[in-house]
Amino acid sequence: MSDNKVSILSEKFENEKTGEQVEGITIMIDGKLKNMLDIIIEKEGGYNNYTEVIKDIVFAGINQFVEKHKR
């Protein structure tokens, strides 16, 4: 993976209870993304793995997006 790219794989799954199709994603942690996440884990503390960091980053980004686009 090039240092300036993010590889994301997508796969469809079926919710066993509802039958609803949901999308699952896999993010390849490599290159500059890995380096940045390593810095966050080192400086912030409280993170045990990349999954925890990515979760917080996604929710922070969603919240920022929503605030920016409120009418």
Backbone torsions as a table, in degrees:
resi	resn	phi	psi	omega
1	MET	NA	131.4	177.0
2	SER	-64.8	152.3	-178.5
3	ASP	-62.6	-22.3	-175.5
4	ASN	-103.7	18.6	-177.7
5	LYS	-128.7	157.4	173.7
6	VAL	-122.2	128.7	176.8
7	SER	-99.1	124.9	179.6
8	ILE	-128.6	125.8	177.1
9	LEU	-102.1	144.0	-178.7
10	SER	-121.7	141.1	179.2
11	GLU	-145.3	145.9	178.8
12	LYS	-95.8	139.1	177.2
13	PHE	-129.6	157.6	177.3
14	GLU	-110.2	127.2	174.6
15	ASN	-67.5	120.0	-175.1
16	GLU	-64.8	-30.1	-178.1
17	LYS	-80.7	-40.8	-173.8
18	THR	-106.2	-16.0	-176.3
19	GLY	78.6	-2.0	-179.4
20	GLU	-67.0	138.9	174.8
21	GLN	-81.8	128.5	177.7
22	VAL	-125.0	153.9	-179.4
23	GLU	-100.0	130.6	173.5
24	GLY	-109.9	145.3	179.1
25	ILE	-127.0	151.7	173.6
26	THR	-121.7	125.9	178.6
27	ILE	-106.1	125.2	178.3
28	MET	-81.1	117.4	-178.9
29	ILE	-92.3	103.0	-174.9
30	ASP	-155.7	165.3	173.5
31	GLY	60.2	-138.1	-177.4
32	LYS	-63.9	-34.3	177.9
33	LEU	-60.1	-46.3	178.3
34	LYS	-61.5	-44.5	179.5
35	ASN	-59.5	-44.1	179.9
36	MET	-66.8	-41.9	178.9
37	LEU	-65.7	-37.2	176.3
38	ASP	-61.1	-40.6	177.9
39	ILE	-64.2	-44.8	179.2
40	ILE	-60.7	-46.3	-179.8
41	ILE	-60.6	-42.6	-178.8
42	GLU	-67.7	-44.9	-173.5
43	LYS	-81.9	-35.9	-175.9
44	GLU	-83.4	-35.9	-175.5
45	GLY	68.9	165.3	178.2
46	GLY	84.0	-8.1	177.8
47	TYR	-101.7	135.8	179.2
48	ASN	-103.8	-16.4	-177.7
49	ASN	-161.8	172.1	-178.8
50	TYR	-65.3	-32.1	-178.6
51	THR	-59.2	-43.6	179.9
52	GLU	-63.9	-41.0	-179.9
53	VAL	-66.7	-47.6	-179.5
54	ILE	-59.6	-41.3	178.8
55	LYS	-58.2	-48.7	-179.5
56	ASP	-65.0	-38.9	179.3
57	ILE	-65.1	-42.8	179.6
58	VAL	-62.5	-47.5	-179.1
59	PHE	-66.9	-37.9	176.4
60	ALA	-63.0	-41.9	178.9
61	GLY	-65.9	-40.4	177.6
62	ILE	-63.4	-45.7	179.0
63	ASN	-60.5	-42.1	178.6
64	GLN	-64.0	-42.4	179.0
65	PHE	-62.0	-46.1	-179.5
66	VAL	-62.2	-45.5	179.0
67	GLU	-61.2	-39.9	-179.0
68	LYS	-66.4	-33.4	-173.2
69	HIS	-103.9	11.5	174.7
70	LYS	-66.7	146.5	179.5
71	ARG	-104.3	NA	NA
